[in-house]
Amino acid sequence: MASSVGPEDRVAGARPRLVTRPLLLRCVTVVGSSASFYLLLSVVPAYAQSAPGGGSDKAGLVTGALMLATVAGELITPWLAARCGYRVMLGAGLLFWVLRHWP
């Protein structure tokens, strides 16, 4: 006896899509928020050194401040994520970035 598979049977056994709208939005926000930060991060010590009154000691201080801020951010992130949630943290970070770079 032959059996036929109807369209409803094929849909029920289908796997969910791998790339969903929330995943695409997350990828866009990560790339958008990280691109300018990482591109400019290596220029900050050179800018501090070339500024009036700057020297290699100023570039070292700027690099140390960036390292300290990075370590402090890494230590506080789990607590903030548990308290506020990842969506709020990402939105606040993007808002702070926009306010910092607003003309």
BADREN-791688 format. One record per residue (C-alpha): x, y negated, z. Coordinates in steps of 0.1 Angstrom, whole numbers. Example, Ala and Ser with C-alpha at 12.3 -4.5 7.8 and 13.67 -1.06 7.14 Angstrom:
{{123; 45; 78}}
{{137; 11; 71}}
This chain:
{{0; 0; 0}}
{{14; -33; -10}}
{{12; -63; 12}}
{{15; -99; 3}}
{{30; -127; 23}}
{{9; -158; 24}}
{{22; -194; 27}}
{{12; -195; 64}}
{{34; -165; 72}}
{{64; -181; 55}}
{{60; -214; 74}}
{{57; -196; 107}}
{{90; -178; 103}}
{{109; -208; 90}}
{{138; -222; 110}}
{{136; -258; 122}}
{{155; -284; 103}}
{{191; -290; 114}}
{{192; -327; 105}}
{{163; -345; 121}}
{{154; -381; 123}}
{{166; -386; 159}}
{{199; -369; 150}}
{{204; -393; 120}}
{{196; -423; 142}}
{{221; -412; 168}}
{{248; -407; 141}}
{{241; -442; 127}}
{{243; -458; 162}}
{{275; -440; 171}}
{{293; -449; 138}}
{{280; -485; 139}}
{{290; -491; 175}}
{{324; -475; 173}}
{{336; -487; 139}}
{{344; -523; 148}}
{{356; -515; 183}}
{{382; -489; 172}}
{{393; -510; 143}}
{{400; -540; 164}}
{{414; -522; 195}}
{{449; -518; 180}}
{{450; -555; 170}}
{{444; -569; 205}}
{{481; -566; 218}}
{{494; -581; 185}}
{{470; -610; 189}}
{{480; -616; 225}}
{{517; -616; 215}}
{{512; -641; 186}}
{{490; -665; 206}}
{{506; -697; 218}}
{{525; -689; 250}}
{{523; -652; 244}}
{{550; -627; 243}}
{{557; -591; 248}}
{{548; -594; 285}}
{{513; -607; 275}}
{{508; -578; 250}}
{{518; -554; 278}}
{{493; -569; 302}}
{{465; -568; 276}}
{{473; -531; 269}}
{{473; -523; 306}}
{{439; -541; 310}}
{{424; -521; 282}}
{{437; -489; 297}}
{{423; -498; 331}}
{{389; -507; 317}}
{{389; -474; 297}}
{{396; -453; 328}}
{{371; -472; 349}}
{{345; -467; 322}}
{{352; -430; 320}}
{{348; -426; 358}}
{{316; -445; 361}}
{{299; -431; 330}}
{{285; -399; 345}}
{{269; -418; 374}}
{{253; -444; 350}}
{{241; -416; 327}}
{{224; -398; 356}}
{{209; -430; 369}}
{{198; -448; 337}}
{{199; -422; 309}}
{{219; -421; 277}}
{{194; -440; 256}}
{{195; -470; 280}}
{{233; -469; 282}}
{{237; -469; 244}}
{{212; -497; 240}}
{{229; -518; 267}}
{{263; -512; 252}}
{{251; -523; 218}}
{{234; -554; 233}}
{{266; -564; 251}}
{{286; -559; 219}}
{{262; -581; 200}}
{{263; -608; 227}}
{{301; -607; 228}}
{{304; -611; 190}}
{{276; -636; 185}}
{{289; -668; 168}}
